[in-house]
């Protein structure tokens, strides 16, 4: 059926819809395929599980750095976070949904050290369809996500080390805890800004 005077159809035929998705939306199938290829590439190139996780972390660090840069450009922000808690809240509530279509489950401060924070996610998107073979033992594919977190924080000027850990939740399965350890100079700067 044609619309009067335009020569266009009023039906919602797939060819009539625009090819692009909403801004920031990526096909889950495409993302899964790319992540699978990334994992396979680094698995072949690595001789040990720690080397494999480090390679995934490095790849994630590049993604995190670029994700923050793209966000700054799109938003046109002239100011940046200067406090640890502010950047972590920004990461878990703004950057995380942009990458994974949901907010991080929770953000906590560590009890053993003031430089330690934890980001919890019950089901990180990159590893939803990922199963680690027994031959790789305790390999954690969420090293990629820990690299993304580290890339965002380092690009924002918050030097840190980030590791991914599986936490057993009893009957409800497992969740991933991303442990963020800020460098001493970052903690000192934060204390100066506080006081």
N, C-alpha and C positions, 0 to 999 in steps of 0.2 A: 504494500500500500504506500502511495507517494503522498508526501506532504504538499499541500497546495502552494504553487509558485516557487518551490525550492528545488524540486526534482529529487528530494531526499526521501528515503523510506522512514516510516515511523516505527517499524518493527525493531526489536533489539537483536538483530542478527549479529553474530560475533564479529563479522567484518566491518560493521558500522561503529563498533566501539573503539576508542583510542587504544593504541598499543601500549602506552606507558601505564605503569601502576601509580598508586599514590606516591608522593615523594618519600623516599627512604624505605619503601617496601621492596623486598627482594623475594623471589620465589624460594620457598623452603627447599624444593627439589634441587634448584640450582645451587643454593648454598650448601646443601648436603653433598652434592657431587663435588664441588670445589674443595670442601673440607676433607672428603674422602681421598681425593687426589693429593692434597697437601700431606695428609697422614701417610699415604703410601710412598710418596716421594721421600719424606724424611725417614721412614722406616728402612727403606733400601739404603739410604746414605749413612745411617747410623749403625755403629757397631755395638752399642750398649743401650740399656733403657735410660740411664741418666742423660746420655748424649742425645737420644731421641726426644726426651722431654725438653731438653735445652733448645733443640732445634725448633720444636713447636712453640716454645715460649718466645724465641727470637722472632718467629713469623708473626705471632700475636702482638708482640711489641710494636712492630711496624704498623699493623692494623689499628692498634689503639692510638698511636701517635697521629695517624692520618684521620681517624675518626674525630679526634678533638680539634684538629686543624679545620676540618670541614665544618664542624659545628660552629667554631668561632667565625668563620667566613660567612656562613649562612645567617647567623644571628647578628652579625655586625657588632658584637659586643666590644666595648672599649675597655672594660674592666675585667679583671680576672680574680679568681679566688686566691687568697693569701694565707688562709688558715687550713689546717689539716682536716678538721671536721667539715668545713665548708666544701672543700674539694671532694671529699668522700661522699657527702650527700649529693653533690652535683653529679658525680659519677654514677651513683646508684639510682638516682631518680631522673636524670636527664640523658646521659650518654647510654646507660644500660638499656632503656626502652628503645632508643634509636637503633641499637645493634640487635637486640634480642626480642623486641616487641613486648616486653614486660619489665617491670621494675625488679630490682634485686629483692629477695625475700626479706632480708634484714641486714642491718649494719650494727656492729657492736665494737666496743673498745675492749681490748685485752686487759685482763686483771693482773698479769705478771709484769707488764711493762707499759709505760706510757707511749712508747713508740709503736705499739702493736694494735692493729685493728683487724676485724674479721667481717667479710662480706659473705652472707649465706645465700645460696641458691639451691633449691631442691632439685631442679632439673635444668641444668644449663643447656641452652639450645644447641650448641655445636656438638654435644655428645649424646643427644637424644637417641640417635640411631647408631651409636658407636658401641661395639662390643669388643673388649680387649681379649685377644686369644691367651690361653694359658701359658703359651711359650714366652709371652712378654711379662708374665708375673704381675708385679704391682704397678705397671705403667699406668699413668693417669693422663688421658687425653685432654683433660681440663687444663693442662699446662698451657695450651693455646689461649684459653680465657685468662689465665693468670698473666700471660704476656700482654694481652690487651689491656688489662688493668694497669700493669706496670708502664706500658707505653703512654697511656693517658696521663698518669701521675707524673712521670718523668718529663713529658712534654710541657706540663703545667708548672714545672719547676719544683716538684716534690720527689727528690731522690728516694728510692725505696727498693726493696726486694719483695716479690710476691710469689707465694707458693700455693698450690691447690692440694687440698686434703679431702678424702672421703670421710664422712662422719655417719656412723650407723645410727638410725633413729628407731631402733627396736622393730616393731611390727610394720611401721609405715615406710620401710625401705631406707635408702641412703640419700644424703644430700651432700653437696660440695661446699666446703668452707675455703674461702680464699683468704689466706693469712697475709696481711700487708705489714711489713716491718719498715718503718721510715728510718732513714739515715739520721745520725745524731745531729748534724747541722740543721736538718729540717725541723727536728723537735725543738732545738734551741731557738730557732727563728720563731716558731709558733709560741713558745713561752715568752719571748720578748714582746711579741705582738699582743699577748694576753695581758701582760703585766704593765 
